Amino acid sequence: MGRRPRRPLGGEDRPGRGEGPWDHGAVTAPHADSAAAPSPADVGFEITARHGDKARAGVITTPHGAIATPAFVPVGTKATVKSVLPESMTALGGQALLANAYHLYLQPGHDLVDEAGGLGAFMNWPGPTYTDSGGFQVMSLGAGFQKVLSSEFSGGERARTANGEDDAVREGKERLAHVDDDGVTFRSFINGDEHRFTPEISMQIQHGLGADIMFAFDELTTLMNSRRYQEQALERTRLWALRCLAEHARLTAERTHRPYQQLWGVIQGAQYEDLRRRAARDLGAMDVEGWAFDGFGIGGALEKENLGTIVGWVTDELPEARPRHLLGISEVDDLFVAIAAGADTFDCVSPSRVARNSAVYTRTGRVNLTGSRYRRQFAPIDETCDCYTCTHYTAAYVHHLFRAKEMLSSTLCTIHNERFVVRLVDRIRASLQDGSFDALREETTGAYYGQAR
Ligand SMILES: [Zn+2]
């Protein structure tokens, strides 16, 4: 391993600061420190335990700390986990946060985040950070696409018209994105202004944001696109991956004042085994003048019932020694399935999104706290939960907050839901270490769904 770069913002390194999860250090002015060029040797991934054919536990090393895997990475879209302090995210066991490049590019702008010392310094989060490439939001917001990893998918909303065109938009929506071989032109969801993303621009934005783990710019497709279109999109994604690596190499050499940022390639290919395997082989072996992907994301359209199969095809082909992130899952059964198939980290907006709508996860399933049966439940939301909310407040109080439309309801339920998923993945990680994965899976999914999955 090479040089271990210092953080540009020294908050937690200074005496008297950063003691315990409730003090992330006061804000200090950003400064550049001169150092040798950051390099991939500054980061790493070590596998510490294995279970079955594919499941593994390990440790991802970043300049802002280690991530024990498998790990759930909570989402802070606009550099904040909505309604929750970063200190609370540390206290509930969050090891890393994921922000969205598209949103931060539009507001406040990646240049400003760069000037502030990078994403972690800007939002006072000292731990590791991820950013997505912006591709998903650019191509999905308003363009008629629907996230397909959900039982809610009905097949009724097609991304393809009756005459077979692949670029139709959902009825009543205006198309906001146009994909060509060089990149994507899109309109801002904030004010309708026209913008353009290319692989190079996505890399420039993500280097400016400064997250420890970035993703290559890829084309999002849906399960409803034709096979022919999937092939074209996959080839475009492959060519964009080469351009991302080249631009990443250029920016890494240029930005010597920053710690090394990992770049992970994104595997697409929808529901097609040959396309998924080909994409994983191509990106796994990809090398641009000595620069390779540090890890991989598994993206795109996945139907719940095929999740394990598709992740399995991809992990069959990817290099064993590099980490894999599955984009956008947090359901209890999906986590077990994905980890068994060899995925290492996960992110999802659901735990915080549903929390703001009064839905909470419990050991025996998801419930809605506005129900009248919680009016006099002078006990925690979940007796078995160790989160701040469950150890300090009753379900009756949180029920009241929702009924009274008080903001604290979002905070308390988000803390609970994020802790629920983080803790579940922590328990799965421990089970990989001690060989109890299958027993934990049966017990947990049996209690949650009423039958083991
Ligand atoms: Zn709780």
Boltz pocket constraint, residues with backbone or C-beta under 6 A from the ligand:
constraints:
  - pocket:
      binder: B
      contacts: [[A, 381], [A, 382], [A, 385], [A, 386], [A, 387], [A, 388], [A, 389], [A, 390], [A, 391], [A, 415], [A, 416], [A, 417], [A, 419]]
      max_distance: 6.0
